[in-house]
Amino acid sequence: CAVHSELGAGIGYTTVETKVNFTRAIDPEGGPVRCEGRVLSRGRTIATADAFLRDASGRLLAHGTSTLILLYPR
């Protein structure tokens, strides 16, 4: 979603690679969780992003990275 938010109209993308590490179980009684994503790099054809999922206390639940290929209209 972080990369998607930076793309102009008509530009698509698809995943080249995604890696996720689950560091802690999500407790159904633990309250809301928050995910923060950011674009690490965006070139003309490849973009990379990462994200962190945290519980209401700020403890890390999961983190991951993704590499995407950008698809321009012809």
All heavy atoms as a GROMACS GRO file, in nm:
protein
  551
    1CYS      N    1   0.083  -0.121   0.000
    1CYS     CA    2   0.000   0.000   0.000
    1CYS      C    3   0.086   0.126   0.000
    1CYS      O    4   0.043   0.227  -0.053
    1CYS     CB    5  -0.093  -0.002   0.120
    1CYS     SG    6  -0.222  -0.127   0.107
    2ALA      N    7   0.203   0.121   0.062
    2ALA     CA    8   0.289   0.240   0.065
    2ALA      C    9   0.330   0.279  -0.076
    2ALA      O   10   0.324   0.396  -0.113
    2ALA     CB   11   0.412   0.215   0.152
    3VAL      N   12   0.371   0.182  -0.156
    3VAL     CA   13   0.410   0.211  -0.295
    3VAL      C   14   0.287   0.256  -0.373
    3VAL      O   15   0.292   0.353  -0.448
    3VAL     CB   16   0.477   0.088  -0.360
    3VAL    CG1   17   0.498   0.111  -0.509
    3VAL    CG2   18   0.609   0.058  -0.292
    4HIS      N   19   0.176   0.187  -0.357
    4HIS     CA   20   0.053   0.221  -0.429
    4HIS      C   21   0.015   0.367  -0.407
    4HIS      O   22  -0.030   0.435  -0.500
    4HIS     CB   23  -0.060   0.129  -0.382
    4HIS     CG   24  -0.189   0.152  -0.452
    4HIS    ND1   25  -0.223   0.083  -0.566
    4HIS    CD2   26  -0.290   0.238  -0.427
    4HIS    CE1   27  -0.343   0.125  -0.607
    4HIS    NE2   28  -0.385   0.219  -0.523
    5SER      N   29   0.034   0.417  -0.285
    5SER     CA   30  -0.004   0.554  -0.253
    5SER      C   31   0.080   0.658  -0.326
    5SER      O   32   0.042   0.774  -0.334
    5SER     CB   33   0.003   0.578  -0.102
    5SER     OG   34   0.138   0.580  -0.059
    6GLU      N   35   0.194   0.618  -0.381
    6GLU     CA   36   0.282   0.712  -0.452
    6GLU      C   37   0.264   0.707  -0.604
    6GLU      O   38   0.323   0.789  -0.674
    6GLU     CB   39   0.428   0.683  -0.420
    6GLU     CG   40   0.469   0.717  -0.280
    6GLU     CD   41   0.619   0.714  -0.261
    6GLU    OE1   42   0.693   0.680  -0.356
    6GLU    OE2   43   0.664   0.747  -0.150
    7LEU      N   44   0.187   0.613  -0.655
    7LEU     CA   45   0.177   0.595  -0.800
    7LEU      C   46   0.069   0.685  -0.859
    7LEU      O   47  -0.034   0.709  -0.798
    7LEU     CB   48   0.145   0.449  -0.833
    7LEU     CG   49   0.250   0.348  -0.789
    7LEU    CD1   50   0.205   0.207  -0.826
    7LEU    CD2   51   0.386   0.379  -0.849
    8GLY      N   52   0.096   0.731  -0.981
    8GLY     CA   53  -0.001   0.812  -1.052
    8GLY      C   54  -0.111   0.724  -1.113
    8GLY      O   55  -0.100   0.601  -1.116
    9ALA      N   56  -0.213   0.790  -1.164
    9ALA     CA   57  -0.325   0.719  -1.226
    9ALA      C   58  -0.274   0.635  -1.343
    9ALA      O   59  -0.190   0.679  -1.422
    9ALA     CB   60  -0.429   0.819  -1.274
   10GLY      N   61  -0.323   0.513  -1.352
   10GLY     CA   62  -0.289   0.424  -1.464
   10GLY      C   63  -0.164   0.342  -1.445
   10GLY      O   64  -0.135   0.254  -1.524
   11ILE      N   65  -0.086   0.369  -1.340
   11ILE     CA   66   0.035   0.291  -1.315
   11ILE      C   67  -0.002   0.175  -1.223
   11ILE      O   68  -0.057   0.194  -1.116
   11ILE     CB   69   0.146   0.376  -1.252
   11ILE    CG1   70   0.182   0.493  -1.342
   11ILE    CG2   71   0.270   0.289  -1.225
   11ILE    CD1   72   0.280   0.591  -1.280
   12GLY      N   73   0.029   0.054  -1.269
   12GLY     CA   74   0.001  -0.065  -1.188
   12GLY      C   75   0.129  -0.121  -1.130
   12GLY      O   76   0.239  -0.067  -1.150
   13TYR      N   77   0.116  -0.231  -1.060
   13TYR     CA   78   0.233  -0.297  -1.002
   13TYR      C   79   0.196  -0.441  -0.969
   13TYR      O   80   0.079  -0.476  -0.957
   13TYR     CB   81   0.282  -0.225  -0.877
   13TYR     CG   82   0.181  -0.219  -0.767
   13TYR    CD1   83   0.179  -0.314  -0.665
   13TYR    CD2   84   0.085  -0.118  -0.764
   13TYR    CE1   85   0.084  -0.308  -0.565
   13TYR    CE2   86  -0.009  -0.111  -0.664
   13TYR     CZ   87  -0.009  -0.207  -0.564
   13TYR     OH   88  -0.104  -0.201  -0.465
   14THR      N   89   0.297  -0.522  -0.956
   14THR     CA   90   0.278  -0.658  -0.909
   14THR      C   91   0.400  -0.697  -0.826
   14THR      O   92   0.507  -0.637  -0.838
   14THR     CB   93   0.253  -0.757  -1.025
   14THR    OG1   94   0.209  -0.882  -0.972
   14THR    CG2   95   0.378  -0.779  -1.108
   15THR      N   96   0.382  -0.797  -0.742
   15THR     CA   97   0.486  -0.838  -0.649
   15THR      C   98   0.593  -0.922  -0.717
   15THR      O   99   0.561  -1.016  -0.790
   15THR     CB  100   0.424  -0.919  -0.534
   15THR    OG1  101   0.323  -0.839  -0.473
   15THR    CG2  102   0.528  -0.958  -0.431
   16VAL      N  103   0.718  -0.890  -0.692
   16VAL     CA  104   0.831  -0.971  -0.734
   16VAL      C  105   0.871  -1.064  -0.619
   16VAL      O  106   0.895  -1.183  -0.639
   16VAL     CB  107   0.951  -0.882  -0.775
   16VAL    CG1  108   1.074  -0.966  -0.805
   16VAL    CG2  109   0.914  -0.794  -0.893
   17GLU      N  110   0.874  -1.009  -0.497
   17GLU     CA  111   0.913  -1.088  -0.380
   17GLU      C  112   0.855  -1.024  -0.254
   17GLU      O  113   0.851  -0.903  -0.242
   17GLU     CB  114   1.066  -1.091  -0.369
   17GLU     CG  115   1.117  -1.164  -0.247
   17GLU     CD  116   1.268  -1.160  -0.236
   17GLU    OE1  117   1.326  -1.050  -0.240
   17GLU    OE2  118   1.327  -1.268  -0.226
   18THR      N  119   0.811  -1.107  -0.161
   18THR     CA  120   0.765  -1.060  -0.031
   18THR      C  121   0.821  -1.151   0.076
   18THR      O  122   0.821  -1.273   0.061
   18THR     CB  123   0.610  -1.058  -0.022
   18THR    OG1  124   0.561  -0.964  -0.116
   18THR    CG2  125   0.563  -1.020   0.115
   19LYS      N  126   0.870  -1.092   0.184
   19LYS     CA  127   0.924  -1.167   0.298
   19LYS      C  128   0.862  -1.111   0.425
   19LYS      O  129   0.864  -0.991   0.447
   19LYS     CB  130   1.076  -1.153   0.305
   19LYS     CG  131   1.135  -1.204   0.435
   19LYS     CD  132   1.244  -1.301   0.411
   19LYS     CE  133   1.314  -1.351   0.534
   19LYS     NZ  134   1.241  -1.386   0.649
   20VAL      N  135   0.806  -1.200   0.506
   20VAL     CA  136   0.742  -1.159   0.631
   20VAL      C  137   0.799  -1.242   0.746
   20VAL      O  138   0.817  -1.363   0.733
   20VAL     CB  139   0.589  -1.178   0.626
   20VAL    CG1  140   0.525  -1.139   0.758
   20VAL    CG2  141   0.529  -1.099   0.512
   21ASN      N  142   0.826  -1.176   0.856
   21ASN     CA  143   0.868  -1.244   0.980
   21ASN      C  144   0.760  -1.218   1.085
   21ASN      O  145   0.730  -1.103   1.116
   21ASN     CB  146   1.001  -1.189   1.031
   21ASN     CG  147   1.115  -1.225   0.940
   21ASN    OD1  148   1.150  -1.341   0.928
   21ASN    ND2  149   1.171  -1.126   0.874
   22PHE      N  150   0.703  -1.325   1.138
   22PHE     CA  151   0.605  -1.316   1.246
   22PHE      C  152   0.681  -1.333   1.377
   22PHE      O  153   0.743  -1.436   1.400
   22PHE     CB  154   0.498  -1.423   1.230
   22PHE     CG  155   0.421  -1.410   1.102
   22PHE    CD1  156   0.452  -1.487   0.991
   22PHE    CD2  157   0.319  -1.318   1.092
   22PHE    CE1  158   0.382  -1.475   0.873
   22PHE    CE2  159   0.247  -1.303   0.973
   22PHE     CZ  160   0.279  -1.382   0.863
   23THR      N  161   0.678  -1.232   1.462
   23THR     CA  162   0.760  -1.234   1.583
   23THR      C  163   0.682  -1.263   1.710
   23THR      O  164   0.740  -1.300   1.811
   23THR     CB  165   0.834  -1.100   1.600
   23THR    OG1  166   0.737  -0.995   1.607
   23THR    CG2  167   0.928  -1.075   1.484
   24ARG      N  168   0.550  -1.246   1.704
   24ARG     CA  169   0.467  -1.266   1.823
   24ARG      C  170   0.324  -1.293   1.776
   24ARG      O  171   0.279  -1.239   1.677
   24ARG     CB  172   0.472  -1.139   1.908
   24ARG     CG  173   0.396  -1.141   2.035
   24ARG     CD  174   0.404  -1.004   2.104
   24ARG     NE  175   0.540  -0.959   2.125
   24ARG     CZ  176   0.611  -0.979   2.236
   24ARG    NH1  177   0.557  -1.042   2.338
   24ARG    NH2  178   0.734  -0.935   2.246
   25ALA      N  179   0.253  -1.376   1.850
   25ALA     CA  180   0.112  -1.404   1.816
   25ALA      C  181   0.026  -1.283   1.846
   25ALA      O  182   0.053  -1.207   1.938
   25ALA     CB  183   0.062  -1.523   1.896
   26ILE      N  184  -0.079  -1.265   1.766
   26ILE     CA  185  -0.175  -1.158   1.791
   26ILE      C  186  -0.277  -1.210   1.890
   26ILE      O  187  -0.345  -1.309   1.866
   26ILE     CB  188  -0.243  -1.113   1.661
   26ILE    CG1  189  -0.140  -1.053   1.566
   26ILE    CG2  190  -0.354  -1.012   1.692
   26ILE    CD1  191  -0.197  -1.014   1.432
   27ASP      N  192  -0.289  -1.142   2.002
   27ASP     CA  193  -0.384  -1.179   2.107
   27ASP      C  194  -0.520  -1.119   2.072
   27ASP      O  195  -0.532  -0.997   2.060
   27ASP     CB  196  -0.336  -1.126   2.242
   27ASP     CG  197  -0.427  -1.160   2.357
   27ASP    OD1  198  -0.532  -1.222   2.336
   27ASP    OD2  199  -0.391  -1.122   2.471
   28PRO      N  200  -0.624  -1.202   2.055
   28PRO     CA  201  -0.756  -1.148   2.021
   28PRO      C  202  -0.808  -1.049   2.124
   28PRO      O  203  -0.892  -0.965   2.094
   28PRO     CB  204  -0.846  -1.270   2.014
   28PRO     CG  205  -0.755  -1.388   2.004
   28PRO     CD  206  -0.624  -1.347   2.064
   29GLU      N  207  -0.760  -1.058   2.247
   29GLU     CA  208  -0.803  -0.967   2.353
   29GLU      C  209  -0.706  -0.850   2.371
   29GLU      O  210  -0.721  -0.770   2.463
   29GLU     CB  211  -0.812  -1.045   2.485
   29GLU     CG  212  -0.885  -1.176   2.474
   29GLU     CD  213  -1.027  -1.168   2.524
   29GLU    OE1  214  -1.054  -1.084   2.609
   29GLU    OE2  215  -1.108  -1.245   2.473
   30GLY      N  216  -0.606  -0.842   2.285
   30GLY     CA  217  -0.499  -0.744   2.303
   30GLY      C  218  -0.526  -0.605   2.252
   30GLY      O  219  -0.440  -0.519   2.259
   31GLY      N  220  -0.644  -0.581   2.198
   31GLY     CA  221  -0.674  -0.448   2.148
   31GLY      C  222  -0.634  -0.430   2.003
   31GLY      O  223  -0.599  -0.526   1.934
   32PRO      N  224  -0.635  -0.308   1.957
   32PRO     CA  225  -0.605  -0.281   1.815
   32PRO      C  226  -0.458  -0.305   1.782
   32PRO      O  227  -0.372  -0.298   1.869
   32PRO     CB  228  -0.641  -0.134   1.798
   32PRO     CG  229  -0.632  -0.075   1.935
   32PRO     CD  230  -0.667  -0.186   2.031
   33VAL      N  231  -0.435  -0.335   1.657
   33VAL     CA  232  -0.298  -0.345   1.606
   33VAL      C  233  -0.279  -0.233   1.503
   33VAL      O  234  -0.375  -0.184   1.444
   33VAL     CB  235  -0.267  -0.483   1.543
   33VAL    CG1  236  -0.277  -0.592   1.647
   33VAL    CG2  237  -0.357  -0.512   1.426
   34ARG      N  238  -0.154  -0.193   1.483
   34ARG     CA  239  -0.123  -0.084   1.391
   34ARG      C  240  -0.014  -0.129   1.295
   34ARG      O  241   0.087  -0.186   1.337
   34ARG     CB  242  -0.075   0.038   1.470
   34ARG     CG  243  -0.034   0.154   1.384
   34ARG     CD  244   0.016   0.267   1.472
   34ARG     NE  245   0.071   0.370   1.390
   34ARG     CZ  246   0.023   0.494   1.387
   34ARG    NH1  247  -0.078   0.528   1.463
   34ARG    NH2  248   0.078   0.584   1.310
   35CYS      N  249  -0.034  -0.102   1.168
   35CYS     CA  250   0.066  -0.134   1.066
   35CYS      C  251   0.116  -0.004   1.005
   35CYS      O  252   0.037   0.082   0.967
   35CYS     CB  253   0.004  -0.223   0.958
   35CYS     SG  254   0.126  -0.275   0.835
   36GLU      N  255   0.247   0.009   0.999
   36GLU     CA  256   0.309   0.125   0.936
   36GLU      C  257   0.398   0.076   0.823
   36GLU      O  258   0.484  -0.010   0.844
   36GLU     CB  259   0.393   0.202   1.037
   36GLU     CG  260   0.311   0.269   1.144
   36GLU     CD  261   0.392   0.357   1.235
   36GLU    OE1  262   0.493   0.417   1.189
   36GLU    OE2  263   0.357   0.365   1.353
   37GLY      N  264   0.376   0.130   0.704
   37GLY     CA  265   0.456   0.094   0.588
   37GLY      C  266   0.526   0.215   0.532
   37GLY      O  267   0.480   0.329   0.550
   38ARG      N  268   0.638   0.192   0.464
   38ARG     CA  269   0.710   0.302   0.401
   38ARG      C  270   0.780   0.252   0.275
   38ARG      O  271   0.818   0.135   0.266
   38ARG     CB  272   0.811   0.365   0.496
   38ARG     CG  273   0.921   0.269   0.534
   38ARG     CD  274   1.018   0.329   0.633
   38ARG     NE  275   1.110   0.222   0.675
   38ARG     CZ  276   1.215   0.240   0.748
   38ARG    NH1  277   1.245   0.361   0.790
   38ARG    NH2  278   1.292   0.140   0.782
   39VAL      N  279   0.795   0.341   0.181
   39VAL     CA  280   0.868   0.311   0.059
   39VAL      C  281   1.016   0.331   0.089
   39VAL      O  282   1.057   0.436   0.136
   39VAL     CB  283   0.822   0.404  -0.057
   39VAL    CG1  284   0.905   0.377  -0.182
   39VAL    CG2  285   0.674   0.384  -0.084
   40LEU      N  286   1.095   0.229   0.063
   40LEU     CA  287   1.239   0.239   0.084
   40LEU      C  288   1.310   0.293  -0.040
   40LEU      O  289   1.404   0.371  -0.030
   40LEU     CB  290   1.297   0.102   0.119
   40LEU     CG  291   1.244   0.038   0.246
   40LEU    CD1  292   1.297  -0.104   0.260
   40LEU    CD2  293   1.280   0.122   0.367
   41SER      N  294   1.263   0.249  -0.156
   41SER     CA  295   1.326   0.290  -0.281
   41SER      C  296   1.222   0.279  -0.393
   41SER      O  297   1.145   0.183  -0.396
   41SER     CB  298   1.445   0.199  -0.312
   41SER     OG  299   1.497   0.226  -0.440
   42ARG      N  300   1.222   0.377  -0.482
   42ARG     CA  301   1.134   0.370  -0.597
   42ARG      C  302   1.209   0.420  -0.718
   42ARG      O  303   1.240   0.539  -0.730
   42ARG     CB  304   1.008   0.452  -0.576
   42ARG     CG  305   0.917   0.442  -0.695
   42ARG     CD  306   0.787   0.516  -0.675
   42ARG     NE  307   0.731   0.538  -0.808
   42ARG     CZ  308   0.659   0.642  -0.840
   42ARG    NH1  309   0.634   0.735  -0.752
   42ARG    NH2  310   0.613   0.654  -0.961
   43GLY      N  311   1.238   0.326  -0.807
   43GLY     CA  312   1.298   0.362  -0.934
   43GLY      C  313   1.193   0.363  -1.043
   43GLY      O  314   1.073   0.363  -1.015
   44ARG      N  315   1.236   0.361  -1.167
   44ARG     CA  316   1.139   0.362  -1.278
   44ARG      C  317   1.065   0.230  -1.289
   44ARG      O  318   0.947   0.228  -1.323
   44ARG     CB  319   1.210   0.394  -1.409
   44ARG     CG  320   1.119   0.380  -1.528
   44ARG     CD  321   1.139   0.487  -1.633
   44ARG     NE  322   1.061   0.455  -1.751
   44ARG     CZ  323   0.933   0.485  -1.765
   44ARG    NH1  324   0.869   0.544  -1.669
   44ARG    NH2  325   0.869   0.454  -1.875
   45THR      N  326   1.131   0.117  -1.260
   45THR     CA  327   1.066  -0.013  -1.278
   45THR      C  328   1.053  -0.096  -1.151
   45THR      O  329   0.970  -0.186  -1.146
   45THR     CB  330   1.141  -0.098  -1.384
   45THR    OG1  331   1.277  -0.113  -1.343
   45THR    CG2  332   1.135  -0.034  -1.520
   46ILE      N  333   1.134  -0.070  -1.051
   46ILE     CA  334   1.132  -0.150  -0.927
   46ILE      C  335   1.116  -0.058  -0.807
   46ILE      O  336   1.178   0.048  -0.799
   46ILE     CB  337   1.263  -0.232  -0.911
   46ILE    CG1  338   1.278  -0.335  -1.023
   46ILE    CG2  339   1.271  -0.299  -0.775
   46ILE    CD1  340   1.181  -0.450  -1.017
   47ALA      N  341   1.033  -0.103  -0.713
   47ALA     CA  342   1.015  -0.031  -0.586
   47ALA      C  343   1.027  -0.131  -0.472
   47ALA      O  344   0.991  -0.248  -0.487
   47ALA     CB  345   0.880   0.039  -0.582
   48THR      N  346   1.078  -0.086  -0.358
   48THR     CA  347   1.083  -0.171  -0.239
   48THR      C  348   1.018  -0.097  -0.123
   48THR      O  349   1.024   0.026  -0.115
   48THR     CB  350   1.228  -0.211  -0.202
   48THR    OG1  351   1.304  -0.092  -0.180
   48THR    CG2  352   1.293  -0.295  -0.310
   49ALA      N  353   0.956  -0.175  -0.035
   49ALA     CA  354   0.888  -0.117   0.081
   49ALA      C  355   0.903  -0.210   0.199
   49ALA      O  356   0.932  -0.330   0.183
   49ALA     CB  357   0.741  -0.095   0.049
   50ASP      N  358   0.884  -0.155   0.319
   50ASP     CA  359   0.881  -0.239   0.438
   50ASP      C  360   0.763  -0.198   0.524
   50ASP      O  361   0.701  -0.095   0.502
   50ASP     CB  362   1.012  -0.236   0.516
   50ASP     CG  363   1.045  -0.102   0.579
   50ASP    OD1  364   0.965  -0.008   0.568
   50ASP    OD2  365   1.152  -0.092   0.642
   51ALA      N  366   0.731  -0.284   0.621
   51ALA     CA  367   0.619  -0.257   0.710
   51ALA      C  368   0.644  -0.322   0.845
   51ALA      O  369   0.716  -0.422   0.856
   51ALA     CB  370   0.489  -0.310   0.650
   52PHE      N  371   0.582  -0.262   0.948
   52PHE     CA  372   0.591  -0.312   1.086
   52PHE      C  373   0.450  -0.319   1.143
   52PHE      O  374   0.376  -0.222   1.133
   52PHE     CB  375   0.678  -0.219   1.171
   52PHE     CG  376   0.819  -0.209   1.120
   52PHE    CD1  377   0.853  -0.112   1.027
   52PHE    CD2  378   0.914  -0.297   1.164
   52PHE    CE1  379   0.982  -0.103   0.979
   52PHE    CE2  380   1.044  -0.289   1.117
   52PHE     CZ  381   1.078  -0.192   1.024
   53LEU      N  382   0.416  -0.431   1.203
   53LEU     CA  383   0.287  -0.449   1.269
   53LEU      C  384   0.311  -0.453   1.419
   53LEU      O  385   0.391  -0.534   1.467
   53LEU     CB  386   0.222  -0.580   1.222
   53LEU     CG  387   0.081  -0.607   1.270
   53LEU    CD1  388  -0.017  -0.509   1.208
   53LEU    CD2  389   0.041  -0.750   1.237
   54ARG      N  390   0.242  -0.364   1.494
   54ARG     CA  391   0.262  -0.355   1.638
   54ARG      C  392   0.129  -0.364   1.711
   54ARG      O  393   0.025  -0.325   1.659
   54ARG     CB  394   0.330  -0.223   1.674
   54ARG     CG  395   0.468  -0.211   1.613
   54ARG     CD  396   0.538  -0.082   1.656
   54ARG     NE  397   0.662  -0.064   1.586
   54ARG     CZ  398   0.777  -0.122   1.618
   54ARG    NH1  399   0.784  -0.202   1.722
   54ARG    NH2  400   0.886  -0.100   1.548
   55ASP      N  401   0.134  -0.415   1.835
   55ASP     CA  402   0.013  -0.420   1.916
   55ASP      C  403  -0.009  -0.288   1.987
   55ASP      O  404   0.068  -0.192   1.970
   55ASP     CB  405   0.017  -0.538   2.014
   55ASP     CG  406   0.123  -0.526   2.122
   55ASP    OD1  407   0.183  -0.418   2.140
   55ASP    OD2  408   0.145  -0.626   2.194
   56ALA      N  409  -0.114  -0.280   2.068
   56ALA     CA  410  -0.150  -0.155   2.135
   56ALA      C  411  -0.042  -0.108   2.231
   56ALA      O  412  -0.032   0.012   2.260
   56ALA     CB  413  -0.283  -0.172   2.210
   57SER      N  414   0.044  -0.199   2.278
   57SER     CA  415   0.154  -0.162   2.368
   57SER      C  416   0.282  -0.127   2.293
   57SER      O  417   0.383  -0.098   2.353
   57SER     CB  418   0.184  -0.278   2.463
   57SER     OG  419   0.071  -0.307   2.541
   58GLY      N  420   0.278  -0.134   2.160
   58GLY     CA  421   0.396  -0.102   2.080
   58GLY      C  422   0.488  -0.220   2.054
   58GLY      O  423   0.592  -0.204   1.991
   59ARG      N  424   0.450  -0.340   2.101
   59ARG     CA  425   0.535  -0.457   2.078
   59ARG      C  426   0.524  -0.503   1.933
   59ARG      O  427   0.415  -0.505   1.874
   59ARG     CB  428   0.496  -0.571   2.171
   59ARG     CG  429   0.528  -0.542   2.316
   59ARG     CD  430   0.485  -0.654   2.404
   59ARG     NE  431   0.338  -0.665   2.394
   59ARG     CZ  432   0.262  -0.731   2.475
   59ARG    NH1  433   0.315  -0.798   2.575
   59ARG    NH2  434   0.132  -0.735   2.459
   60LEU      N  435   0.637  -0.541   1.877
   60LEU     CA  436   0.642  -0.584   1.738
   60LEU      C  437   0.576  -0.721   1.722
   60LEU      O  438   0.610  -0.817   1.791
   60LEU     CB  439   0.788  -0.591   1.692
   60LEU     CG  440   0.811  -0.624   1.545
   60LEU    CD1  441   0.757  -0.512   1.456
   60LEU    CD2  442   0.961  -0.644   1.520
   61LEU      N  443   0.479  -0.728   1.630
   61LEU     CA  444   0.410  -0.854   1.602
   61LEU      C  445   0.463  -0.919   1.474
   61LEU      O  446   0.472  -1.041   1.464
   61LEU     CB  447   0.260  -0.830   1.587
   61LEU     CG  448   0.191  -0.768   1.708
   61LEU    CD1  449   0.048  -0.731   1.672
   61LEU    CD2  450   0.195  -0.863   1.826
   62ALA      N  451   0.497  -0.836   1.376
   62ALA     CA  452   0.549  -0.886   1.248
   62ALA      C  453   0.617  -0.772   1.175
   62ALA      O  454   0.589  -0.654   1.199
   62ALA     CB  455   0.435  -0.942   1.164
   63HIS      N  456   0.706  -0.808   1.084
   63HIS     CA  457   0.769  -0.709   0.996
   63HIS      C  458   0.802  -0.776   0.865
   63HIS      O  459   0.816  -0.899   0.858
   63HIS     CB  460   0.896  -0.648   1.061
   63HIS     CG  461   1.001  -0.747   1.096
   63HIS    ND1  462   1.105  -0.777   1.012
   63HIS    CD2  463   1.017  -0.826   1.206
   63HIS    CE1  464   1.183  -0.868   1.070
   63HIS    NE2  465   1.131  -0.899   1.188
   64GLY      N  466   0.809  -0.698   0.760
   64GLY     CA  467   0.835  -0.758   0.630
   64GLY      C  468   0.881  -0.656   0.528
   64GLY      O  469   0.877  -0.535   0.551
   65THR      N  470   0.925  -0.709   0.414
   65THR     CA  471   0.968  -0.627   0.302
   65THR      C  472   0.904  -0.681   0.175
   65THR      O  473   0.868  -0.798   0.168
   65THR     CB  474   1.121  -0.626   0.284
   65THR    OG1  475   1.165  -0.761   0.262
   65THR    CG2  476   1.192  -0.570   0.404
   66SER      N  477   0.892  -0.594   0.078
   66SER     CA  478   0.834  -0.634  -0.050
   66SER      C  479   0.906  -0.563  -0.163
   66SER      O  480   0.943  -0.446  -0.150
   66SER     CB  481   0.685  -0.600  -0.054
   66SER     OG  482   0.625  -0.653  -0.169
   67THR      N  483   0.927  -0.635  -0.272
   67THR     CA  484   0.982  -0.579  -0.395
   67THR      C  485   0.872  -0.586  -0.500
   67THR      O  486   0.810  -0.691  -0.517
   67THR     CB  487   1.106  -0.657  -0.441
   67THR    OG1  488   1.202  -0.658  -0.336
   67THR    CG2  489   1.166  -0.597  -0.566
   68LEU      N  490   0.849  -0.475  -0.568
   68LEU     CA  491   0.741  -0.467  -0.666
   68LEU      C  492   0.796  -0.420  -0.800
   68LEU      O  493   0.891  -0.342  -0.806
   68LEU     CB  494   0.635  -0.366  -0.618
   68LEU     CG  495   0.583  -0.390  -0.477
   68LEU    CD1  496   0.511  -0.266  -0.427
   68LEU    CD2  497   0.494  -0.510  -0.473
   69ILE      N  498   0.734  -0.467  -0.908
   69ILE     CA  499   0.766  -0.415  -1.041
   69ILE      C  500   0.653  -0.323  -1.084
   69ILE      O  501   0.536  -0.355  -1.064
   69ILE     CB  502   0.789  -0.530  -1.144
   69ILE    CG1  503   0.841  -0.473  -1.273
   69ILE    CG2  504   0.666  -0.612  -1.164
   69ILE    CD1  505   0.900  -0.577  -1.367
   70LEU      N  506   0.689  -0.206  -1.134
   70LEU     CA  507   0.590  -0.107  -1.174
   70LEU      C  508   0.553  -0.129  -1.321
   70LEU      O  509   0.639  -0.155  -1.405
   70LEU     CB  510   0.646   0.034  -1.154
   70LEU     CG  511   0.696   0.064  -1.014
   70LEU    CD1  512   0.750   0.206  -1.006
   70LEU    CD2  513   0.588   0.042  -0.911
   71LEU      N  514   0.424  -0.119  -1.348
   71LEU     CA  515   0.369  -0.149  -1.482
   71LEU      C  516   0.303  -0.024  -1.537
   71LEU      O  517   0.203   0.024  -1.484
   71LEU     CB  518   0.269  -0.263  -1.472
   71LEU     CG  519   0.320  -0.391  -1.406
   71LEU    CD1  520   0.205  -0.485  -1.377
   71LEU    CD2  521   0.427  -0.456  -1.490
   72TYR      N  522   0.361   0.029  -1.645
   72TYR     CA  523   0.312   0.153  -1.705
   72TYR      C  524   0.220   0.122  -1.822
   72TYR      O  525   0.240   0.024  -1.893
   72TYR     CB  526   0.430   0.239  -1.753
   72TYR     CG  527   0.514   0.288  -1.639
   72TYR    CD1  528   0.620   0.212  -1.590
   72TYR    CD2  529   0.486   0.409  -1.576
   72TYR    CE1  530   0.697   0.256  -1.482
   72TYR    CE2  531   0.563   0.454  -1.470
   72TYR     CZ  532   0.667   0.377  -1.424
   72TYR     OH  533   0.743   0.420  -1.319
   73PRO      N  534   0.119   0.207  -1.845
   73PRO     CA  535   0.029   0.184  -1.958
   73PRO      C  536   0.104   0.201  -2.090
   73PRO      O  537   0.200   0.278  -2.097
   73PRO     CB  538  -0.080   0.291  -1.942
   73PRO     CG  539  -0.025   0.390  -1.846
   73PRO     CD  540   0.083   0.324  -1.767
   74ARG      N  541   0.058   0.133  -2.192
   74ARG     CA  542   0.125   0.143  -2.323
   74ARG      C  543   0.062   0.248  -2.407
   74ARG      O  544  -0.043   0.287  -2.404
   74ARG     CB  545   0.120   0.009  -2.394
   74ARG     CG  546   0.202  -0.091  -2.318
   74ARG     CD  547   0.204  -0.221  -2.390
   74ARG     NE  548   0.288  -0.311  -2.311
   74ARG     CZ  549   0.371  -0.396  -2.366
   74ARG    NH1  550   0.382  -0.406  -2.493
   74ARG    NH2  551   0.443  -0.474  -2.290
   0.00000   0.00000   0.00000
